[in-house]
Each structure stands twice: as C-alpha cells, then as structure tokens.
Amino acid sequence: MTKNTDKEKKSSEETNGSNGAEKDLSDERGEENKVLSELVKSLEEKVLRSQADVENIRKSSQKEILKARLFSAESITRELLTPIDNLQRALDHSKDEIPTSLVELVLKEIAQALLKNNVEEINPLGEKFNPNFHEALSVQEEKKKEPDEILEVVQKGYKIQDRIIRPALVIVNKI
C-alpha cells in the first residue's frame, strides 16, 4: 500500500504541479491583458486628445483668418487718411478757387471706399468725451453745454469694427 500511496502522491503532486503552472500561466495572461487593456485605454485617450487639439487649432486658425480679412484694410486706410484730411481742409478754406463739387466728389468716393472695407468714421460732435475713441487737444468752458461734451472736432477719427485706427481729435467742454 505504501507503494501505491507513494505513486498516488507523486501523481497528485505532478497533477497539482501542472495545475500550479497553469494557474501561473493564466495569472500571467491576466496581467498581460490588464497591461494591454491599460495601454489601449491610454492610446485611445491620446487619440482623443489629438483630435481635440486638431479641432481647436482649426477653429483658432479660422478665427485668425477672419481677423486678417477684417483688418486687412487697415494699412491702406492709414495711407488714405492724410489725403482725406487735406481734401477736407481744402474744401473748408478755399471756397472760390477750387470747385467745391469736385472736392466733395473725391471725399465722397474715398468715404465710400472706406465704408466698403468696414472702416467707420468717428465724428463725435456733441457726444460725451470717451478716451477710447477721442483725443482731447484742448479744453474750453461753455456753461450751456454738458461737462465732457465734445464742442469741436478738429480731426475725424476712424475705426474698423472696434479697433481704433486713429482717434478723433477734439475740443472738450470742462465746467
């Protein structure tokens, strides 16, 4: 009986040994599956982040393109402002020598060209002084007018959307 018992023990040890190896193998596979699962999740997260980054870059570049279109007229506008001012001065000071209709026509055409390019004139006569849009050249006292009211516009200002190209030069009422 001892021989059979020894054989049975050896047989059961071998069986248990192979079961132990199978358990170790299945544990290793389980850990590999966990590692691979975590790796897959990590890669999926990276892909989603990359897609979000690409979408954000696309939206940002579209905004920049829109801004570039809106403000593309700024440089030409700056160059046109001096001739506009000179024509206005010529119109104001020489009523007999230059045909006023010609000067008025040129001013009107330039104003239309600016308007087509989203350039707006700032002519704040009678409005309240706003340092964001106006530059005060001097101060006068007129008791009949409101405090900080613009009494005279020396030079018109211009803007594109909310961007000031040139502030209006004004004389302001101070009481």
C-alpha positions in Angstrom: 0.0 0.0 0.0 2.8 2.3 0.6 4.0 1.9 -2.9 0.5 2.7 -4.3 0.2 5.6 -1.9 3.6 6.9 -2.9 2.6 6.6 -6.5 -0.7 8.4 -5.9 1.1 11.1 -4.0 3.6 11.6 -6.9 0.8 11.5 -9.4 -1.2 14.1 -7.4 1.9 16.2 -6.9 2.5 16.2 -10.7 -1.1 17.0 -11.3 -1.0 19.8 -8.7 2.3 21.0 -10.2 0.8 21.2 -13.7 -2.3 22.9 -12.2 0.1 25.4 -10.5 1.8 26.0 -13.8 -1.5 26.6 -15.5 -2.5 29.0 -12.7 0.7 30.9 -13.1 0.2 31.0 -16.8 -3.4 32.2 -16.5 -2.2 34.8 -13.9 0.5 36.0 -16.3 -2.1 36.2 -19.1 -4.5 38.1 -16.9 -1.8 40.6 -16.0 -0.8 40.9 -19.7 -4.4 41.5 -20.6 -4.6 44.2 -17.9 -1.4 45.8 -19.1 -2.7 45.7 -22.7 -6.1 47.0 -21.7 -4.4 49.9 -19.9 -2.2 50.5 -22.9 -5.2 50.5 -25.3 -7.1 53.0 -23.0 -4.0 55.2 -22.8 -3.7 55.2 -26.6 -7.4 55.9 -27.1 -7.1 58.8 -24.7 -4.1 60.2 -26.7 -6.0 59.9 -29.9 -9.0 61.7 -28.5 -6.7 64.5 -27.1 -5.0 64.7 -30.5 -8.3 65.0 -32.3 -9.4 67.7 -29.8 -6.1 69.6 -30.4 -6.6 69.5 -34.1 -10.1 70.8 -33.8 -9.0 73.6 -31.5 -6.2 74.5 -34.0 -8.7 74.5 -36.8 -11.1 76.8 -35.0 -8.3 79.1 -33.9 -6.9 79.4 -37.5 -10.4 80.1 -38.8 -10.7 83.0 -36.3 -7.3 84.3 -37.3 -8.3 84.2 -41.0 -11.4 86.1 -40.2 -9.5 88.7 -38.3 -7.0 89.1 -41.1 -9.8 89.7 -43.5 -11.5 92.2 -41.3 -8.3 94.2 -40.6 -6.7 93.9 -44.0 -7.8 97.3 -45.0 -6.0 98.9 -42.0 -2.8 99.8 -43.8 -4.4 101.3 -46.8 -6.8 103.2 -44.6 -3.9 104.8 -42.7 -2.4 106.0 -46.0 -5.7 107.4 -47.2 -6.4 109.4 -44.0 -4.0 112.2 -44.7 -5.3 112.9 -48.3 -8.9 112.8 -46.9 -7.9 115.4 -44.3 -6.1 117.6 -46.8 -9.1 117.5 -49.1 -11.4 118.4 -46.2 -9.1 121.3 -45.3 -9.0 122.5 -48.9 -12.8 122.3 -49.0 -13.1 124.3 -45.8 -10.6 127.1 -46.6 -10.9 127.8 -50.4 -14.5 128.1 -51.4 -13.8 130.1 -54.6 -10.5 128.8 -56.0 -11.3 125.0 -56.2 -14.6 123.7 -57.5 -16.2 122.5 -54.3 -18.2 119.9 -56.2 -15.0 118.2 -57.3 -13.5 118.1 -53.8 -16.8 116.9 -52.4 -17.0 114.2 -55.0 -13.5 112.9 -54.2 -14.2 112.9 -50.5 -17.5 111.1 -51.1 -15.7 108.4 -53.2 -13.0 107.9 -50.6 -15.6 107.7 -47.8 -17.5 105.0 -49.8 -14.3 103.0 -50.4 -13.5 103.1 -46.7 -17.1 102.1 -45.8 -16.9 99.1 -48.2 -13.8 98.0 -46.3 -15.6 98.2 -42.9 -13.9 101.4 -42.0 -16.1 103.7 -40.0 -15.7 107.4 -39.4 -15.7 108.8 -35.8 -17.2 112.2 -35.9 -18.3 112.7 -32.2 -19.5 116.4 -32.3 -22.0 116.8 -29.4 -21.2 113.4 -27.8 -19.6 112.8 -24.4 -15.8 112.5 -24.4 -14.5 108.9 -24.5 -10.8 108.5 -24.2 -11.0 105.2 -26.1 -12.2 106.9 -29.2 -11.2 110.5 -28.8 -8.1 112.5 -28.1 -8.6 115.9 -26.4 -6.5 118.6 -27.8 -7.8 121.3 -25.6 -10.5 122.3 -23.1 -13.0 125.1 -23.3 -15.7 126.3 -20.9 -19.2 126.6 -22.2 -21.8 126.8 -19.5 -24.7 126.0 -21.8 -23.1 122.6 -22.7 -22.8 119.5 -20.6 -19.5 118.7 -18.9 -17.2 116.5 -21.1 -19.3 117.2 -24.2 -17.3 117.5 -27.4 -17.5 121.1 -28.6 -15.5 120.8 -31.8 -14.0 118.0 -33.9 -10.6 119.1 -35.2 -9.9 115.9 -37.0 -12.2 112.9 -37.5 -11.2 109.5 -36.2 -11.6 106.1 -37.9 -12.1 102.6 -36.8 -12.5 99.1 -38.2 -15.0 97.1 -36.1 -13.9 98.0 -32.5 -10.3 98.6 -33.4 -9.3 102.3 -33.5 -7.1 103.2 -36.4 -7.0 106.9 -35.4 -8.8 108.6 -32.6 -10.8 111.8 -33.2 -9.0 114.9 -32.2 -11.5 117.0 -30.2 -12.0 120.1 -28.0 -13.9 119.2 -24.8 -16.1 121.2 -22.6 -15.0 121.5 -19.0 -17.0 123.3 -16.4 
